[in-house]
């Protein structure tokens, strides 16, 4: 009897220690390092865009996600909108000592259109629909809406040598809630709110440094974001 009780206690302790290790430390600031590119083929309405993101649970070394994404873009002649059909490959890793990984392939469609208010307030609205193929889960979909806001501070326009305030808020909503093996997700997936300062090096290159607060159904965490944005 004592031996059986001992085994039960050891098993429970092992299970609890795994859960503690897998928990996200909400007080530890993470860091995301990102590169975005965008180009339009010469004398064409077609182009390509994409991004590479190295996301960490901490400043560096504790991988959260490695995201590789790219797509074909199209700009209709008589509409100020950019349409994209793309693909993303995502490798996610648990927090802390949890080094287990999950792989995901993602197809997405998006529409991006700008709206300017006055001479100094630049907004972009992005609607994205994702079809997600997550390892060991059933097929999933997700809807995303992001509003971007850029305000130049030392210049009247978003031009070379401008320092600007960059804000965005993105809402994620799950489609299918049943993801397989009787596991369900909430309709609300996450929200990201971002504040940064940016600097325009030239007409095709700008950099940003900011902080993003990400809130999911289970945790809320801040991440420093360093990003390079290139048009060529």
Order of alpha helices (4+ residues) and beta strands (2+ residues): alpha-beta-beta-beta-beta-beta-beta-beta-beta-beta-beta-beta-beta-beta
